Amino acid sequence: MAGMFRKLIASGVAAKVIQEARKPQNQAKIKKMISDFQAKQKGGSGRSRGY
């Protein structure tokens, strides 16, 4: 029973995220966030991994 409610809530949250992602002002924010993340991954963090 609890699993059914969890799936119902998860599908509602996913629908809201997709709905918000379709808005043009949010698309610009998402694209900037992705490019910032990719730049961060390419450049490295500058920290040693300690191997």
Buried (B, 14 or more C-beta within 10 A) or exposed (E): EEEEEEEEEEEEEEEEEEEEEEEEEEEEEEEEEEEEEEEEEEEEEEEEEEE
